Amino acid sequence: MKKKLLVIGLCVTLALTATACSVSKKDGGKNSAGTVKEVETNESGEYMAAKTASVIDSDDFTYKELKVGKSSETVDESTLNDAIDKILSNHSTTEESKEGTVKDGDTVNIDYVGKLDGNEFEGGTASGYDLTIGSGSFIPGFESGLIDKNIGDTVTLDLTFPDTYTQETTVNGESVSLAGKPVQFTVTINSVKVTKTPELTDEFVAEYCKEDCDGAQTVAELKDYVSNQLVLSNKISKIWPTLLDNTEIKYDAAEEQTKYTDVYKYYENIITSNYGVTVDEYLKNNENTSKEDFESSLHDEAQYQLKCQVISNYIARAENITATQEEYDERAKSDMDYYGYETIEEYEKTYPKQETIDQIIYYKVLEFIAENAKVVDDSELETTTDGTATTPEEITTEETSAEETSEAAE
């Protein structure tokens, strides 16, 4: 059974770990191995985490009863309310209204015609345009001129383009500069988009938590559930980075290279999609990052991702933490809907089944180490420079910040 709130509750944790522990295949990023491995199952037929060629290089690797401060068990009312508000916001709906007046922040649908010296100019006319009031999308006076006007009104705005406006337009076939020119816009306000956020009621909770939230049926039960998830998130955000920092990995060269290739392709796709250039062209135009630094940061990130996988999969296999067929089908369907895959075969060519299973299990491992943590007074913990709480005997002399690695790669 899926836990909707877990993803929300773990948003801070995932910023530290999960986003760096897997490479998205969205927009064509293919699995570099190019092969589909047979998925291993246990005696009950449940899917197991993959065995990794890279291994934990320690004789005393410990993941149970890791220490976490009592403060992690406290969730203030503001944080709880923010989480609840996010749930409600995610279930809001947008409707068009043709009544009322325009307010700052509204998104209005308009038709407008712009004229210079009585003549329409190119780019100054549109129909059915959605404009958010206060966004600064139009020249000064346009958006503010619509505030407090009635929906359905036609408004005439006498405005002047800024002296610094550089874009030219065409009037009656001739190129004309609009800088400093007075213009007139005739604007018809067709409608305004109204966002309706559901109220937090027992009825909403019963519908939202129909198959989730540990069976919550009332507002009070939902708040208890969300609070518990936030506590779980707090613990994971303290324990997991510390566990990673204090675990040495003996990396398999081939496995590390495969992970590096995946990471490289991920960032290559981002650069190509966002800037329309190759990695080499992008780096050539970026004086702050050399190719050597770029590749080095990706090697660091690949190692970090692989470390996450090795530790997670080790714990999963040791504790028989598995994924069911139902969980896999649910995750695959969600991904297929989001990315637009029509068949499971097409989806699994890009997202190998074992990788998806390992991701499902990864979240379960995070829960497991949090639920098995030993809660102690915060005074028993020593805080590192990056804010991570750790016990004195667990502090290593050479700690690597995964966040810095990720930022450098970006």
Summary of the structure (lengths in Angstrom):
residues: 410
radius of gyration: 27.3
end to end distance: 35.1
largest distance: 83.5
contacts: 1170
relative contact order: 0.19
helix: 46%
strand: 19%
